[in-house]
Amino acid sequence: MKRRTCYMTLVKVFFAIVLISGGVLSAGLAQRAEAAVTLMVKISQLEKALDLIDAMGTSDTGQPPTAMLRGMLQGMEWIDADRSIVLVLDKSGENPLSAILVPFRHTNPNFKQAYNAMSRDNYYILSLPPGNGVYIPENIENEMVGASREPSAHTISLRLALREVVGNNRDSIEGFLENLGQMPQKEPVDPMAPSAEETRQMLTGLLGAVEQVDSLSLSLDLNERQFKMVAETVPVAGSELSAFLESIGMTTRLAGYRPASDITFRSRSYNVDAALDMLNTVFGTIYSKLGINFADLVAVGHNFTGETAGGISYGSGANVMVESMTVLKDEVDSKNFMAKEYLPWIEEYGRSITRIMEKEAGTGLDSMLVRTADSMVKGHKVAGVRIRLPLSPMPFDDGRQTSEGSFMTYDMRTTVVGNLLLTAPDDVRLAEMIQKAGLLRKKTSRGPMMTLEIDMGKYLASLARFIPGHNIDPQSIPDFGKMSFATVAGRYRVISSAAMDTDDIRLMMAYLKGIQPGSGGRGFTPPASESRPASPPPPVVKDAGYWLDQGRLAATYGAYASAIRYYKKAMALGSEKGQVYFNMGIAHGELGNYPEALANLDKAIQVNPDKGTYYYGRGRVHLLSGEKDRAMEDFEHAAELGDPDAQRFLDGAGQ
């Protein structure tokens, strides 16, 4: 079977954005509010982005992932990197129009002929699909020229006049929804699936939400430092969405609470009632179909301000450790809230989930949620809840039921302190949180509305532990850094982003490629259909040697920033200092951080002044930084100490 790698998914997503009818590259965004066109996309510094994608590895064919795209463009050197490629779609006139503008340093007759492009002073422009001969109005072309010249901070960006699109197509959308509601139900009827009418109601509610959005902008940034995606939503003035954004509070109670977890989350206060009403409009029908009373959730949610913070960590077995602090409204009867409202709701929710699982399994099951023993912690009554959620479909294809090991278990201890609802995995941690809660004070905060951070290495290790069917040792998974999500909201817009260091992505891709079937990479063995799972490998000891090896692996794949993190961990655990300083110096040199590189290499030489390799490494950094005389001194000294690389360099320099 053909091997598929993570970076190929990234490339395909990239291609889906930049390739259009006939395989022509599209692009360009002018994020100006006065843009006349319905849709405008903009791509800047394309060659740099493609070079970075190629640096992450080869495709299944052994070719650079972007080779096909470069060929379709008839090369890259002729494109003007100081201006952006621009794609527009305009449906405001009688005839829909799509066109693309490609700026050039010098003409490319092959490109012009291949796509029947019209040549201007310093750009090509053509309607899409190529060769259809559609006239491009002067005002649209001028809009594209202005967008191309306008500097852009993003690799790819897009602006869609969403309200205009919906308004122009309102009749056809309503006709589609009407026909959808009248479609006959197919046999056999899945009791869990929504009917055609229920689907129509959900889409109608979603359409109502979309109509509250004036414009939507998307951007993707891909550079040596970071991979980042950003979505910006501008609400219609006076809409429910606009009012909701105005309700977001500027104060926080939980700024001082920061759990050290594999996954952490945080949100400021906002109008919870309005948010739940919007969700109910769109998804309430589906929740009801599944057997969950959304009205009960709305009733419980009415007690909260929306501000919460917490974290999730994964234990060595199938245990998931959850902790959180959530702020109750001042008018809530906090003394009786847990017993009268929260616990009855969560118990009913557990029964609803159990009924859903029973429908899918076609048989009776033990409750997914059970109450555990109450306790007293620091003078506060604590309620216990255990939730067990299955990992695999029930039953299996061979008729077996889900085994005990196929469940994730959440043990939660809950209490109320003042107007804070606290949840922890055990009473020991809950006691620490109770003490912390007493020190928290309300203060002004202008940070993001919501944030989420995921430790990708620990998260993937948890999947390796919980999900059957492989022999990946969870402890062999490197530190991939964090993926972060944030939402910043204000009266006039909401901006959501997802970001991860490019170095970490490169390392993750290299690791995932190594465990694909047939790759020969460690940690992956496809299980035989009739065999028992292999015995788990012995645990990996994360000592100084382990982190030194992880650093070398990261450096091998070009993830030098990650390598430096690992080397620092090796140093802290007592690894041989000279070697670690040398490795960190080389990694800093590859990143162009020459002062840091030389400082580390100087320390390596101080520890081992007779090691020729260290002088050769420092000489290479001097050479890269333009200090040729100092580089030659180090090369000569390294050669005197017997370093073969230095000797070969000097032999070559003398020829």
VEXMARVEX-544666 format. One line per field, with one value per residue (C-alpha): residue number from 1; residue in three letters; z, x, y. Coordinates in pm, whole numbers, always signed. Example, Ala and Ser with C-alpha at 12.3 -4.5 7.8 and 13.67 -1.06 7.14 Angstrom:
% VEXMARVEX-544666
num: [1; 2]
residuo: [ALA; SER]
w: [+780; +714]
u: [+1230; +1367]
v: [-450; -106]
% end
This chain:
% VEXMARVEX-544666
num: [1; 2; 3; 4; 5; 6; 7; 8; 9; 10; 11; 12; 13; 14; 15; 16; 17; 18; 19; 20; 21; 22; 23; 24; 25; 26; 27; 28; 29; 30; 31; 32; 33; 34; 35; 36; 37; 38; 39; 40; 41; 42; 43; 44; 45; 46; 47; 48; 49; 50; 51; 52; 53; 54; 55; 56; 57; 58; 59; 60; 61; 62; 63; 64; 65; 66; 67; 68; 69; 70; 71; 72; 73; 74; 75; 76; 77; 78; 79; 80; 81; 82; 83; 84; 85; 86; 87; 88; 89; 90; 91; 92; 93; 94; 95; 96; 97; 98; 99; 100; 101; 102; 103; 104; 105; 106; 107; 108; 109; 110; 111; 112; 113; 114; 115; 116; 117; 118; 119; 120; 121; 122; 123; 124; 125; 126; 127; 128; 129; 130; 131; 132; 133; 134; 135; 136; 137; 138; 139; 140; 141; 142; 143; 144; 145; 146; 147; 148; 149; 150; 151; 152; 153; 154; 155; 156; 157; 158; 159; 160; 161; 162; 163; 164; 165; 166; 167; 168; 169; 170; 171; 172; 173; 174; 175; 176; 177; 178; 179; 180; 181; 182; 183; 184; 185; 186; 187; 188; 189; 190; 191; 192; 193; 194; 195; 196; 197; 198; 199; 200; 201; 202; 203; 204; 205; 206; 207; 208; 209; 210; 211; 212; 213; 214; 215; 216; 217; 218; 219; 220; 221; 222; 223; 224; 225; 226; 227; 228; 229; 230; 231; 232; 233; 234; 235; 236; 237; 238; 239; 240; 241; 242; 243; 244; 245; 246; 247; 248; 249; 250; 251; 252; 253; 254; 255; 256; 257; 258; 259; 260; 261; 262; 263; 264; 265; 266; 267; 268; 269; 270; 271; 272; 273; 274; 275; 276; 277; 278; 279; 280; 281; 282; 283; 284; 285; 286; 287; 288; 289; 290; 291; 292; 293; 294; 295; 296; 297; 298; 299; 300; 301; 302; 303; 304; 305; 306; 307; 308; 309; 310; 311; 312; 313; 314; 315; 316; 317; 318; 319; 320; 321; 322; 323; 324; 325; 326; 327; 328; 329; 330; 331; 332; 333; 334; 335; 336; 337; 338; 339; 340; 341; 342; 343; 344; 345; 346; 347; 348; 349; 350; 351; 352; 353; 354; 355; 356; 357; 358; 359; 360; 361; 362; 363; 364; 365; 366; 367; 368; 369; 370; 371; 372; 373; 374; 375; 376; 377; 378; 379; 380; 381; 382; 383; 384; 385; 386; 387; 388; 389; 390; 391; 392; 393; 394; 395; 396; 397; 398; 399; 400; 401; 402; 403; 404; 405; 406; 407; 408; 409; 410; 411; 412; 413; 414; 415; 416; 417; 418; 419; 420; 421; 422; 423; 424; 425; 426; 427; 428; 429; 430; 431; 432; 433; 434; 435; 436; 437; 438; 439; 440; 441; 442; 443; 444; 445; 446; 447; 448; 449; 450; 451; 452; 453; 454; 455; 456; 457; 458; 459; 460; 461; 462; 463; 464; 465; 466; 467; 468; 469; 470; 471; 472; 473; 474; 475; 476; 477; 478; 479; 480; 481; 482; 483; 484; 485; 486; 487; 488; 489; 490; 491; 492; 493; 494; 495; 496; 497; 498; 499; 500; 501; 502; 503; 504; 505; 506; 507; 508; 509; 510; 511; 512; 513; 514; 515; 516; 517; 518; 519; 520; 521; 522; 523; 524; 525; 526; 527; 528; 529; 530; 531; 532; 533; 534; 535; 536; 537; 538; 539; 540; 541; 542; 543; 544; 545; 546; 547; 548; 549; 550; 551; 552; 553; 554; 555; 556; 557; 558; 559; 560; 561; 562; 563; 564; 565; 566; 567; 568; 569; 570; 571; 572; 573; 574; 575; 576; 577; 578; 579; 580; 581; 582; 583; 584; 585; 586; 587; 588; 589; 590; 591; 592; 593; 594; 595; 596; 597; 598; 599; 600; 601; 602; 603; 604; 605; 606; 607; 608; 609; 610; 611; 612; 613; 614; 615; 616; 617; 618; 619; 620; 621; 622; 623; 624; 625; 626; 627; 628; 629; 630; 631; 632; 633; 634; 635; 636; 637; 638; 639; 640; 641; 642; 643; 644; 645; 646; 647; 648; 649; 650; 651; 652; 653; 654; 655]
residuo: [MET; LYS; ARG; ARG; THR; CYS; TYR; MET; THR; LEU; VAL; LYS; VAL; PHE; PHE; ALA; ILE; VAL; LEU; ILE; SER; GLY; GLY; VAL; LEU; SER; ALA; GLY; LEU; ALA; GLN; ARG; ALA; GLU; ALA; ALA; VAL; THR; LEU; MET; VAL; LYS; ILE; SER; GLN; LEU; GLU; LYS; ALA; LEU; ASP; LEU; ILE; ASP; ALA; MET; GLY; THR; SER; ASP; THR; GLY; GLN; PRO; PRO; THR; ALA; MET; LEU; ARG; GLY; MET; LEU; GLN; GLY; MET; GLU; TRP; ILE; ASP; ALA; ASP; ARG; SER; ILE; VAL; LEU; VAL; LEU; ASP; LYS; SER; GLY; GLU; ASN; PRO; LEU; SER; ALA; ILE; LEU; VAL; PRO; PHE; ARG; HIS; THR; ASN; PRO; ASN; PHE; LYS; GLN; ALA; TYR; ASN; ALA; MET; SER; ARG; ASP; ASN; TYR; TYR; ILE; LEU; SER; LEU; PRO; PRO; GLY; ASN; GLY; VAL; TYR; ILE; PRO; GLU; ASN; ILE; GLU; ASN; GLU; MET; VAL; GLY; ALA; SER; ARG; GLU; PRO; SER; ALA; HIS; THR; ILE; SER; LEU; ARG; LEU; ALA; LEU; ARG; GLU; VAL; VAL; GLY; ASN; ASN; ARG; ASP; SER; ILE; GLU; GLY; PHE; LEU; GLU; ASN; LEU; GLY; GLN; MET; PRO; GLN; LYS; GLU; PRO; VAL; ASP; PRO; MET; ALA; PRO; SER; ALA; GLU; GLU; THR; ARG; GLN; MET; LEU; THR; GLY; LEU; LEU; GLY; ALA; VAL; GLU; GLN; VAL; ASP; SER; LEU; SER; LEU; SER; LEU; ASP; LEU; ASN; GLU; ARG; GLN; PHE; LYS; MET; VAL; ALA; GLU; THR; VAL; PRO; VAL; ALA; GLY; SER; GLU; LEU; SER; ALA; PHE; LEU; GLU; SER; ILE; GLY; MET; THR; THR; ARG; LEU; ALA; GLY; TYR; ARG; PRO; ALA; SER; ASP; ILE; THR; PHE; ARG; SER; ARG; SER; TYR; ASN; VAL; ASP; ALA; ALA; LEU; ASP; MET; LEU; ASN; THR; VAL; PHE; GLY; THR; ILE; TYR; SER; LYS; LEU; GLY; ILE; ASN; PHE; ALA; ASP; LEU; VAL; ALA; VAL; GLY; HIS; ASN; PHE; THR; GLY; GLU; THR; ALA; GLY; GLY; ILE; SER; TYR; GLY; SER; GLY; ALA; ASN; VAL; MET; VAL; GLU; SER; MET; THR; VAL; LEU; LYS; ASP; GLU; VAL; ASP; SER; LYS; ASN; PHE; MET; ALA; LYS; GLU; TYR; LEU; PRO; TRP; ILE; GLU; GLU; TYR; GLY; ARG; SER; ILE; THR; ARG; ILE; MET; GLU; LYS; GLU; ALA; GLY; THR; GLY; LEU; ASP; SER; MET; LEU; VAL; ARG; THR; ALA; ASP; SER; MET; VAL; LYS; GLY; HIS; LYS; VAL; ALA; GLY; VAL; ARG; ILE; ARG; LEU; PRO; LEU; SER; PRO; MET; PRO; PHE; ASP; ASP; GLY; ARG; GLN; THR; SER; GLU; GLY; SER; PHE; MET; THR; TYR; ASP; MET; ARG; THR; THR; VAL; VAL; GLY; ASN; LEU; LEU; LEU; THR; ALA; PRO; ASP; ASP; VAL; ARG; LEU; ALA; GLU; MET; ILE; GLN; LYS; ALA; GLY; LEU; LEU; ARG; LYS; LYS; THR; SER; ARG; GLY; PRO; MET; MET; THR; LEU; GLU; ILE; ASP; MET; GLY; LYS; TYR; LEU; ALA; SER; LEU; ALA; ARG; PHE; ILE; PRO; GLY; HIS; ASN; ILE; ASP; PRO; GLN; SER; ILE; PRO; ASP; PHE; GLY; LYS; MET; SER; PHE; ALA; THR; VAL; ALA; GLY; ARG; TYR; ARG; VAL; ILE; SER; SER; ALA; ALA; MET; ASP; THR; ASP; ASP; ILE; ARG; LEU; MET; MET; ALA; TYR; LEU; LYS; GLY; ILE; GLN; PRO; GLY; SER; GLY; GLY; ARG; GLY; PHE; THR; PRO; PRO; ALA; SER; GLU; SER; ARG; PRO; ALA; SER; PRO; PRO; PRO; PRO; VAL; VAL; LYS; ASP; ALA; GLY; TYR; TRP; LEU; ASP; GLN; GLY; ARG; LEU; ALA; ALA; THR; TYR; GLY; ALA; TYR; ALA; SER; ALA; ILE; ARG; TYR; TYR; LYS; LYS; ALA; MET; ALA; LEU; GLY; SER; GLU; LYS; GLY; GLN; VAL; TYR; PHE; ASN; MET; GLY; ILE; ALA; HIS; GLY; GLU; LEU; GLY; ASN; TYR; PRO; GLU; ALA; LEU; ALA; ASN; LEU; ASP; LYS; ALA; ILE; GLN; VAL; ASN; PRO; ASP; LYS; GLY; THR; TYR; TYR; TYR; GLY; ARG; GLY; ARG; VAL; HIS; LEU; LEU; SER; GLY; GLU; LYS; ASP; ARG; ALA; MET; GLU; ASP; PHE; GLU; HIS; ALA; ALA; GLU; LEU; GLY; ASP; PRO; ASP; ALA; GLN; ARG; PHE; LEU; ASP; GLY; ALA; GLY; GLN]
w: [+0; -86; +209; +318; +537; +745; +534; +222; +389; +447; +86; -45; +166; +27; -328; -271; -186; -464; -753; -940; -1265; -1500; -1224; -1238; -930; -764; -507; -342; -73; -25; +319; +257; +366; +37; -181; -462; -539; -363; -293; -305; -230; -207; -196; -114; -101; -267; -350; +13; +129; -131; -36; +327; +235; +25; +315; +523; +305; -24; -152; -205; -556; -422; -577; -377; -272; -470; -792; -980; -883; -983; -1319; -1377; -1314; -1572; -1302; -1021; -1091; -1324; -1064; -872; -505; -392; -514; -452; -684; -673; -742; -746; -777; -844; -853; -816; -1188; -1429; -1521; -1254; -1308; -1177; -1269; -1160; -1171; -1162; -1127; -1305; -1300; -1664; -1914; -1939; -2290; -2190; -1908; -2129; -2405; -2174; -2006; -2278; -2043; -2130; -2083; -1919; -1828; -1531; -1479; -1651; -1607; -1724; -1662; -1524; -1640; -1874; -2233; -2182; -2313; -2054; -2044; -1719; -1637; -1579; -1221; -1129; -1286; -1102; -778; -842; -929; -608; -404; -566; -476; -123; +125; +297; +621; +528; +299; +190; +282; +177; +225; +157; +164; +330; +387; +24; -99; +111; +9; -362; -337; -83; -314; -427; -69; +59; -232; -150; +217; +127; -104; +158; +418; +176; +83; +170; +449; +325; +455; +685; +916; +1148; +1484; +1557; +1224; +1187; +950; +639; +819; +1124; +895; +726; +1064; +1162; +832; +857; +1202; +1069; +783; +1036; +1217; +892; +799; +1106; +960; +732; +613; +681; +636; +650; +641; +656; +751; +679; +760; +928; +1271; +1284; +1103; +1183; +1064; +1145; +1088; +1132; +1150; +1124; +1253; +1108; +1318; +1556; +1514; +1798; +1723; +1758; +2088; +2210; +2135; +2327; +2632; +2677; +3013; +3077; +3424; +3544; +3868; +3743; +3611; +3895; +3835; +3577; +3589; +3458; +3229; +2891; +2760; +2916; +2845; +2959; +2880; +3002; +3106; +2835; +2787; +2836; +2788; +2443; +2337; +2443; +2268; +1943; +1979; +2057; +1744; +1525; +1702; +1950; +1713; +1670; +2046; +2099; +1833; +2014; +2340; +2516; +2656; +2547; +2755; +3070; +2959; +2901; +3248; +3416; +3198; +3315; +3648; +3501; +3389; +3114; +3278; +3328; +3335; +3368; +3221; +3109; +3157; +3063; +3314; +3245; +3211; +3074; +3333; +3228; +3490; +3462; +3676; +3638; +3809; +3679; +3799; +3911; +3879; +4195; +4229; +4228; +4555; +4565; +4887; +4730; +4363; +4351; +4530; +4375; +4018; +3911; +4033; +3921; +3575; +3538; +3653; +3395; +3133; +3219; +3173; +2835; +2718; +2833; +2634; +2326; +2362; +2413; +2089; +1901; +2065; +2038; +2392; +2755; +2912; +3254; +3319; +3170; +3483; +3847; +4174; +4392; +4767; +4902; +5127; +5320; +5208; +5402; +5541; +5203; +5104; +4799; +4552; +4347; +3989; +3764; +3387; +3159; +2787; +2524; +2278; +2022; +1843; +2021; +1943; +1744; +1392; +1519; +1773; +2082; +2317; +2411; +2673; +2998; +2850; +2573; +2809; +2917; +3283; +3432; +3812; +3921; +4267; +4277; +4532; +4549; +4717; +4731; +4374; +4220; +4109; +4148; +3988; +4041; +3979; +4351; +4694; +4728; +4419; +4517; +4853; +4666; +4443; +4740; +4893; +4564; +4518; +4843; +4705; +4372; +4325; +4043; +3821; +3483; +3188; +2820; +2709; +2463; +2509; +2492; +2474; +2434; +2441; +2356; +2434; +2109; +2223; +2535; +2346; +2079; +2353; +2518; +2189; +2160; +2509; +2470; +2114; +2039; +1722; +1719; +1902; +1937; +2265; +2401; +2577; +2248; +2117; +2121; +2263; +1972; +2145; +2176; +1944; +2063; +1983; +2076; +2018; +2057; +2050; +2050; +1952; +1582; +1513; +1647; +1551; +1604; +1546; +1561; +1570; +1606; +1567; +1223; +1384; +1587; +1279; +1090; +1374; +1404; +1032; +1036; +1329; +1187; +853; +1035; +1186; +867; +742; +524; +626; +841; +1114; +1476; +1686; +1428; +1351; +1180; +1397; +1241; +1212; +1423; +1659; +2008; +2055; +2110; +2460; +2528; +2497; +2816; +2944; +2814; +3081; +3006; +3139; +3007; +2731; +2617; +2576; +2405; +2152; +2103; +2032; +1777; +1610; +1594; +1446; +1185; +1061; +1073; +1384; +1549; +1795; +1928; +1940; +2161; +2403; +2430; +2480; +2768; +2931; +2883; +3044; +3343; +3400; +3403; +3046; +2941; +2921; +2643; +2398; +2487; +2452; +2115; +1991; +2105; +1938; +1605; +1631; +1703; +1408; +1175; +1292; +1222; +1593; +1566; +1904; +2090; +1874; +1949; +2321; +2343; +2131; +2349; +2653; +2479; +2407; +2769; +2885; +2623; +2482; +2302; +2088; +1727; +1630; +1860; +1693; +1349; +1450; +1581; +1262; +1055; +1256; +1217; +843; +824; +1021; +789; +1023; +771; +947; +1280; +1097; +938; +1279; +1418; +1112; +1140; +1512; +1454; +1186; +1425; +1672; +1405; +1291; +940; +835; +910; +720; +414; +427; +438; +158; -54; +33; -80; -423]
u: [+0; +130; +286; +121; +302; +190; +373; +194; -135; +3; +114; -223; -399; -162; -225; -601; -570; -336; -439; -758; -932; -680; -417; -324; -178; -417; -348; -375; -561; -613; -771; -907; -1263; -1344; -1253; -1507; -1481; -1667; -1355; -991; -693; -333; -6; +325; +680; +559; +903; +1019; +710; +765; +1133; +1031; +780; +1045; +1291; +1052; +1110; +1044; +714; +635; +781; +1116; +1059; +1029; +663; +626; +794; +464; +353; +687; +662; +310; +436; +712; +971; +983; +1271; +1064; +793; +837; +863; +818; +458; +177; -6; -376; -688; -1038; -1389; -1655; -2028; -2157; -2222; -2447; -2175; -1957; -1586; -1272; -923; -561; -272; +93; +359; +690; +1048; +1083; +847; +796; +667; +608; +373; +193; +139; +43; -236; -327; -237; -259; +69; +95; +401; +503; +236; +29; -347; -593; -950; -1024; -1042; -753; -843; -1211; -1161; -1383; -1336; -1183; -1333; -1087; -1203; -1147; -800; -711; -828; -600; -301; -345; -373; -59; +144; +7; +254; +131; +248; +91; +196; -163; -462; -823; -1116; -1474; -1770; -1980; -2296; -2295; -2250; -2542; -2761; -2694; -2779; -3062; -3333; -3133; -3025; -3383; -3498; -3235; -3336; -3703; -3634; -3410; -3687; -3918; -3672; -3798; -3616; -3396; -3440; -3325; -3360; -3065; -3220; -2918; -2925; -3124; -3418; -3425; -3647; -3417; -3119; -3306; -3375; -3009; -2888; -3151; -3020; -2664; -2766; -2910; -2574; -2381; -2601; -2470; -2118; -2030; -1692; -1453; -1075; -838; -460; -176; +180; +460; +815; +1129; +1002; +634; +338; +25; -336; -563; -935; -1091; -1469; -1638; -1999; -2289; -2341; -2637; -2660; -2682; -2323; -2211; -2397; -2239; -1890; -1968; -2056; -1705; -1572; -1249; -1185; -1059; -1057; -833; -524; -314; -424; -208; -213; +87; -98; -51; -345; -439; -740; -864; -1150; -1266; -1621; -1884; -2259; -2300; -2679; -2644; -2376; -2589; -2895; -2697; -2571; -2919; -3056; -2804; -2743; -3029; -3224; -2927; -2864; -3228; -3205; -2907; -3102; -2939; -3166; -2995; -3240; -3091; -2745; -2872; -3028; -2703; -2494; -2702; -2515; -2170; -1991; -1805; -1465; -1284; -930; -792; -596; -598; -313; -280; -169; +39; -271; -611; -667; -727; -664; -883; -872; -1047; -1175; -1500; -1653; -2018; -2228; -2250; -2627; -2596; -2667; -2317; -2376; -2650; -2552; -2356; -2615; -2929; -2824; -2478; -2473; -2832; -2748; -2420; -2584; -2861; -2600; -2422; -2745; -2798; -2449; -2506; -2830; -2653; -2378; -2637; -2812; -2483; -2385; -2731; -2706; -2727; -2418; -2301; -2348; -2080; -2101; -2113; -2090; -1789; -1749; -1793; -1527; -1431; -1126; -1018; -1370; -1543; -1778; -1645; -1848; -1687; -1773; -1617; -1674; -1575; -1584; -1510; -1227; -1344; -1675; -1906; -1926; -1614; -1649; -1578; -1862; -1652; -1762; -1535; -1288; -1206; -881; -1068; -1213; -1072; -1145; -1197; -1198; -1322; -1350; -1568; -1646; -1747; -1527; -1691; -1814; -1563; -1651; -1334; -1266; -954; -850; -801; -842; -470; -473; -812; -667; -394; -653; -871; -573; -496; -860; -849; -569; -731; -862; -1051; -834; -846; -749; -726; -587; -746; -1106; -1003; -673; -582; -234; -157; +175; +188; +446; +251; -77; +49; +203; -140; -295; -25; -115; -490; -553; -487; -341; +25; +353; +462; +640; +480; +804; +993; +790; +1005; +912; +727; +663; +320; +37; -144; -489; -623; -936; -928; -1268; -1388; -1694; -1613; -1432; -1316; -977; -893; -549; -360; +20; +313; +688; +810; +1100; +854; +643; +953; +1051; +697; +676; +1010; +901; +559; +714; +946; +660; +458; +404; +696; +915; +1143; +1101; +1107; +803; +552; +468; +137; -34; -122; -498; -501; -212; -205; -60; +314; +449; +515; +879; +1073; +1023; +1259; +1467; +1472; +1822; +2093; +2185; +1823; +1792; +2132; +2012; +1685; +1885; +2101; +1789; +1626; +1943; +1956; +1615; +1707; +1497; +1776; +1564; +1417; +1766; +1884; +1595; +1694; +2061; +1971; +1777; +2077; +2302; +2067; +2076; +2456; +2550; +2913; +2937; +3190; +2986; +2661; +2817; +2959; +2626; +2442; +2703; +2662; +2279; +2295; +2532; +2287; +2017; +2245; +2275; +2652; +2720; +2536; +2710; +3057; +2983; +2886; +3180; +3420; +3281; +3322; +3689; +3742; +3616; +3814; +4094; +4259; +3959; +4020; +3653; +3557; +3806; +3686; +3324; +3414; +3609; +3302; +3095; +3366; +3363; +2983; +2991; +3254; +3557; +3778; +4112; +3984; +3828; +4163; +4334; +4081; +4108; +4488; +4476; +4212; +4431; +4730; +4512; +4435; +4085; +4038; +3767; +3994; +4281; +4061; +3939; +4297; +4404; +4118; +4184; +4544; +4458]
v: [+0; +343; +520; +841; +1091; +1385; +1640; +1519; +1610; +1959; +1987; +1867; +2129; +2388; +2269; +2276; +2643; +2749; +2526; +2599; +2508; +2351; +2342; +2710; +2877; +3119; +3385; +3718; +3903; +4269; +4283; +4628; +4683; +4856; +4555; +4541; +4171; +3892; +3682; +3782; +3557; +3667; +3470; +3636; +3499; +3180; +3042; +3069; +2880; +2608; +2580; +2530; +2259; +2082; +2101; +1892; +1585; +1412; +1278; +910; +938; +1061; +1405; +1729; +1771; +2093; +1972; +1942; +2292; +2444; +2270; +2398; +2750; +2703; +2770; +3025; +3264; +3485; +3561; +3889; +3792; +4155; +4154; +3909; +3675; +3764; +3560; +3713; +3581; +3843; +3765; +4120; +4166; +3982; +3732; +3568; +3630; +3463; +3581; +3556; +3805; +3687; +3961; +3902; +4026; +3929; +3771; +3397; +3310; +2946; +3047; +3299; +3044; +2755; +2953; +3203; +3489; +3857; +4041; +4383; +4591; +4377; +4113; +3848; +3837; +3573; +3470; +3125; +2857; +2946; +3018; +3096; +3450; +3621; +3999; +4129; +4472; +4754; +4820; +4453; +4454; +4774; +4616; +4319; +4539; +4737; +4418; +4277; +4587; +4610; +4451; +4137; +3980; +3644; +3361; +3299; +3513; +3524; +3760; +3656; +3895; +3628; +3829; +3938; +3580; +3457; +3751; +3702; +3333; +3351; +3218; +2915; +2838; +2851; +2636; +2376; +2370; +2337; +2043; +1886; +1886; +1700; +1425; +1073; +888; +606; +252; +109; +407; +469; +568; +789; +974; +1298; +1297; +1514; +1767; +1773; +1827; +2111; +2272; +2249; +2399; +2674; +2764; +2757; +2986; +3231; +3235; +3283; +3579; +3758; +3756; +4046; +3915; +3629; +3651; +3355; +3359; +3108; +3198; +2952; +3057; +2925; +3023; +2934; +2783; +2984; +2992; +3287; +3343; +3688; +3724; +4065; +4056; +4250; +4563; +4526; +4147; +3895; +3797; +4156; +4189; +3866; +3996; +4315; +4102; +3963; +4076; +4263; +4120; +3783; +3584; +3304; +3483; +3339; +2979; +2804; +2424; +2231; +1989; +1823; +2027; +2360; +2582; +2921; +3160; +3501; +3579; +3627; +3603; +3229; +3247; +3409; +3158; +2861; +3007; +3033; +2676; +2554; +2720; +2539; +2208; +2167; +1940; +1708; +1692; +1601; +1331; +1183; +1183; +1478; +1749; +2069; +2273; +2117; +2224; +2578; +2581; +2476; +2706; +3002; +2981; +3053; +3368; +3182; +3226; +2897; +2760; +2412; +2128; +1767; +1519; +1154; +891; +581; +363; +459; +731; +1089; +1356; +1664; +1976; +2309; +2621; +2773; +3101; +3112; +3426; +3637; +3580; +3199; +3015; +2867; +2673; +2461; +2478; +2156; +1940; +2091; +2167; +2052; +1691; +1610; +1747; +1559; +1233; +1274; +1357; +1033; +840; +1008; +913; +556; +535; +666; +402; +130; +226; +205; -126; -279; -414; -303; -149; -44; +326; +549; +766; +655; +843; +768; +825; +1178; +1332; +1646; +1845; +2156; +2193; +2163; +1880; +1699; +1491; +1217; +1118; +855; +866; +579; +649; +382; +421; +168; +105; -137; -421; -511; -652; -1003; -987; -918; -643; -357; -471; -295; -170; +10; +270; +603; +670; +1014; +1037; +1379; +1531; +1843; +2114; +2480; +2741; +3084; +3134; +2892; +2538; +2329; +1991; +1779; +1415; +1342; +1500; +1579; +1799; +1940; +2052; +2243; +2406; +2506; +2681; +2853; +2959; +3153; +3370; +3458; +3812; +3980; +4197; +4370; +4151; +4233; +3900; +3656; +3550; +3184; +2994; +2630; +2473; +2111; +1942; +1744; +1490; +1398; +1402; +1160; +944; +923; +808; +543; +417; +425; +312; -58; -206; -94; -149; +212; +275; +596; +688; +685; +980; +1297; +1635; +1796; +2125; +2282; +2369; +2678; +2813; +3155; +3361; +3739; +3905; +4261; +4459; +4466; +4139; +3804; +3662; +3293; +3145; +2817; +2812; +2573; +2620; +2513; +2328; +2120; +2045; +1933; +1699; +1560; +1491; +1311; +1096; +1013; +925; +686; +485; +442; +84; -22; +269; +64; +322; +221; +174; +55; -307; -383; -647; -983; -1031; -1347; -1277; -1134; -788; -801; -748; -382; -281; -205; +150; +414; +585; +955; +1019; +1250; +1005; +985; +1362; +1382; +1123; +1312; +1627; +1450; +1306; +1649; +1801; +1524; +1635; +2004; +2080; +2276; +2477; +2153; +2001; +2287; +2223; +1858; +1939; +2169; +1885; +1655; +1916; +1953; +1575; +1563; +1478; +1523; +1901; +1936; +1732; +1909; +2255; +2150; +2017; +2330; +2548; +2369; +2391; +2766; +2805; +2632; +2875; +3171; +3259; +3309; +3479; +3199; +2939; +3075; +3111; +2743; +2627; +2830; +2647; +2311; +2390; +2499; +2159; +1959; +2180; +1886; +1785; +1884; +1843; +2130; +2368; +2260; +2328; +2672; +2740; +2660; +2910; +3177; +3112; +3143; +3468; +3621; +3586; +3405; +3470; +3335; +3041; +2948; +2962; +2714; +2487; +2478; +2399; +2130; +1971; +1972; +1780; +1521; +1625; +1476; +1723; +2017; +1854; +1795; +2156; +2291; +2059; +2185; +2548; +2518; +2383]
% end
